[in-house]
Amino acid sequence: MDGFGTDTLFAGSIPELYDRYLVPLIFEPYAADLANRVAVLKPSRVLETAAGTGVVTRALAYALPMHVDLVATDLNQPMLDRAAAIGTSRPVKWQQADAARLPFDDASFDVVVCQFGVMFFPDKALAFCEARRVLRHGGVLMFNVWDRIEENEFADTITAALAALFPTDPPLFMVRTPHGYFDPQVISRDLAEAGFSAAPRFETIVARSRAASAREPAVAYCQGTPLRNEIEARSGASVDDATSASAAAIAERFGAGPVDGKIQAYVVIAQR
């Protein structure tokens, strides 16, 4: 019953909860790192794909000079609506777009950047091919992917808690999608298939995920991601039940007060 149909659905209350809870929990440290890496390249035109609610867009808007043209896209209009409502420190063009069918001319960007979005692309090689198409000669595709779920402690703990709550049909969104595309050999193969002839560069980035209570990560994952869609599709326990079970599991592992867990991801850099 599970698949990319629900894995890519960010609608209803998900965008607001995603931005309120998940962005500060796991995305902000990587957003700043990615924006600084882009700024070092001194681009004149940057395209962001899978921009979500705009955490990287805001970091890019801060890190890049005013003359740099910044275009931010996402497949899900509700996510872009949330991003645009928050706003940025300088003008950004927000545009709904599928990363596998980009509505831009060939060789029109210096950098294509994507934070934790490529895992959601049904055909990753096709999306990489599109990124390569819109890059100028010598341009750079730069993106993040999460490492295996065992290296990301809150996600791992919540997945185990939900497996106990739904033993006959555990929700596996976190394993399948956000933490399902971490093998450098597989990623390198997809990039090569897309036409990136030079070997990509991988860098492992370890950070900490902190929250004021065990409930905040539980809400972030169970209600602010498409994991919610999986939970709602199952009988036997509600989203509130799943959130409470996840919070209890996090408190048991990390304590009842402020919690602090490891997160780990790759930065992948491919040059056209």
C-alpha positions in Angstrom: 0.0 0.0 0.0 3.0 2.3 0.5 5.0 4.1 -2.1 5.9 7.3 -3.7 2.3 8.4 -4.1 2.0 9.1 -0.3 5.7 9.7 0.3 5.7 12.9 -1.8 2.4 14.2 -0.5 3.0 17.3 1.7 -0.5 18.7 2.2 -3.0 19.7 4.8 -1.3 20.7 8.1 2.0 19.0 7.1 3.7 22.1 5.7 3.0 24.2 8.8 4.1 21.5 11.2 7.1 20.5 9.1 8.3 24.1 9.2 7.6 24.7 12.8 9.1 21.5 14.2 11.2 19.6 11.7 13.1 22.5 10.1 14.8 23.6 13.3 15.2 20.0 14.5 17.2 18.7 11.6 17.4 21.0 8.6 18.8 24.3 9.7 22.4 23.2 10.4 22.6 21.6 6.9 20.9 24.6 5.2 23.6 27.0 6.5 26.4 24.7 5.4 24.9 24.2 2.0 24.3 27.9 1.4 27.9 28.7 2.4 29.2 26.1 0.0 27.2 27.6 -2.8 28.3 31.2 -2.0 32.0 30.1 -2.3 31.3 29.2 -5.9 30.4 32.9 -6.7 27.4 32.0 -9.0 25.4 34.5 -10.9 22.2 32.4 -11.1 21.1 29.6 -8.7 18.3 27.1 -9.0 17.0 25.3 -5.9 14.8 22.2 -6.4 12.6 20.6 -3.8 12.9 23.8 -1.8 10.1 22.8 0.7 9.2 25.5 3.1 12.4 27.5 2.2 15.0 26.8 4.9 17.8 26.6 2.3 16.3 29.4 0.2 16.4 31.7 3.3 20.0 30.7 3.9 20.9 31.3 0.3 19.2 34.6 0.3 21.4 35.6 3.2 24.6 34.2 1.9 24.5 35.3 -1.7 25.0 38.9 -2.9 21.9 40.8 -4.1 22.9 40.6 -7.8 22.6 36.7 -7.8 19.4 35.5 -9.3 17.8 32.9 -7.0 15.0 30.7 -8.2 13.3 28.2 -5.7 11.1 25.4 -6.9 9.1 22.6 -5.4 6.6 20.0 -6.6 4.2 20.8 -3.8 2.5 24.2 -4.0 1.5 24.2 -0.4 5.1 23.9 0.7 6.0 26.9 -1.6 3.0 28.8 -0.2 4.4 28.4 3.3 7.9 29.4 2.2 6.7 32.5 0.4 4.6 33.5 3.4 7.6 33.3 5.7 9.6 35.4 3.1 13.3 36.0 2.5 15.7 38.8 3.2 15.9 39.6 -0.5 13.8 38.8 -3.7 13.4 35.2 -4.7 11.4 33.8 -7.5 9.2 31.0 -6.2 7.9 28.6 -8.9 6.1 25.2 -8.7 8.1 22.7 -10.8 8.8 19.0 -11.0 12.6 18.4 -10.7 12.3 15.8 -13.4 10.7 18.3 -15.9 12.3 21.6 -15.2 10.7 24.6 -17.1 14.0 26.3 -17.7 16.3 26.7 -20.7 19.4 24.7 -21.3 22.6 26.0 -19.6 20.8 28.7 -17.7 22.2 28.2 -14.1 25.6 28.1 -12.5 24.5 26.0 -9.6 21.6 23.6 -8.9 21.1 23.0 -5.2 18.8 20.6 -3.4 18.6 19.8 0.3 17.2 16.4 1.2 15.0 16.3 -1.8 16.5 13.8 -4.2 15.4 10.9 -2.1 11.8 11.8 -3.0 12.4 11.8 -6.8 10.8 8.7 -8.3 13.4 8.6 -11.2 16.6 10.1 -9.7 18.7 9.7 -12.8 16.1 11.6 -14.8 16.1 14.4 -12.2 19.9 14.5 -12.3 19.7 14.7 -16.1 17.4 17.7 -15.9 19.7 19.4 -13.4 22.7 18.8 -15.8 20.7 20.1 -18.7 20.0 23.5 -17.1 23.5 23.8 -15.8 26.1 25.8 -17.7 29.4 24.2 -18.6 31.4 23.9 -15.5 28.3 24.4 -13.3 27.7 22.4 -10.1 24.9 20.2 -8.8 25.1 20.1 -5.0 22.7 18.2 -2.8 22.3 16.5 0.6 21.1 13.0 1.4 20.5 11.5 4.8 22.8 8.7 5.8 21.3 5.3 6.9 18.6 5.6 9.5 20.7 4.0 12.2 23.0 7.1 12.1 20.0 9.4 12.7 18.8 8.7 16.2 15.4 10.3 16.5 14.2 8.9 13.2 15.5 5.5 14.1 13.8 5.6 17.5 10.5 6.7 16.1 10.5 4.1 13.4 11.1 1.3 16.0 8.3 2.7 18.2 5.8 2.7 15.3 6.8 -0.8 14.4 5.8 -1.9 17.9 2.5 0.1 17.6 1.7 -1.4 14.2 3.4 -4.8 14.3 1.6 -6.4 11.3 2.1 -3.4 9.0 4.8 -1.0 10.3 5.0 2.4 8.7 8.4 2.5 6.9 8.4 5.9 5.3 11.5 7.1 7.1 13.5 4.0 6.2 12.1 3.8 2.6 12.5 7.4 1.5 14.3 10.0 3.6 16.9 7.4 4.7 16.6 5.1 1.7 19.2 6.7 -0.7 22.5 6.8 1.0 24.8 4.4 -0.9 27.6 6.4 -2.6 27.9 3.7 -5.3 24.2 3.9 -6.2 24.2 7.7 -6.1 27.4 7.8 -8.3 25.8 5.4 -10.7 22.7 7.5 -11.1 24.8 10.7 -11.6 26.8 8.9 -14.3 23.7 7.7 -16.0 22.5 11.3 -16.1 25.7 12.4 -17.9 27.9 13.6 -15.1 31.2 12.1 -16.3 33.4 13.3 -13.4 33.2 11.3 -10.2 31.1 13.1 -7.6 32.5 14.2 -4.3 31.0 13.0 -1.0 31.4 14.6 2.4 29.9 13.2 5.6 28.4 15.9 7.9 27.6 14.9 11.5 25.4 17.3 13.5 23.1 17.3 16.6 19.4 17.4 16.6 18.1 19.2 19.7 14.6 19.8 21.1 13.1 21.2 24.3 11.1 18.0 25.0 10.7 14.4 23.7 7.3 15.3 22.3 8.7 17.9 19.8 10.6 15.3 17.6 7.5 13.0 17.8 5.3 15.7 16.5 7.8 16.7 13.9 8.1 13.2 12.4 4.6 11.8 13.0 2.6 14.9 12.0 5.0 17.1 10.0 6.1 14.6 7.3 4.3 12.1 5.0 4.8 9.5 7.7 1.5 11.0 8.9 -0.2 9.7 5.7 1.0 6.2 6.5 -0.2 6.3 10.1 -3.6 7.7 9.1 -4.0 4.8 6.5 -3.7 2.2 9.3 -6.2 1.0 11.8 -5.6 0.3 15.4 -4.0 3.5 16.5 -4.5 7.2 15.7 -1.9 9.9 14.8 -2.1 11.1 18.4 -1.5 7.5 19.6 1.5 7.3 17.3 2.9 10.6 18.4 2.5 9.7 22.1 4.2 6.3 21.6 7.1 8.0 19.7 7.5 10.6 22.4 7.6 7.9 25.1 10.3 6.0 23.1 12.4 9.2 22.7 12.0 10.0 26.4 13.1 6.5 27.4 16.2 6.7 25.2 17.2 10.4 25.6 15.5 11.5 28.8 12.3 13.3 29.8 13.7 16.9 29.5 15.5 18.5 26.6 16.7 15.9 24.1 19.7 15.7 21.9 20.3 13.1 19.2 22.8 12.5 16.4 22.0 13.2 12.8 24.3 12.4 9.9 24.1 13.2 6.2 26.2 13.5 3.0 26.9 16.5 0.9 27.2 15.4 -2.7 28.9 17.6 -5.3 28.9 16.9 -9.1 30.3 19.1 -11.8 29.0 19.4 -15.3 
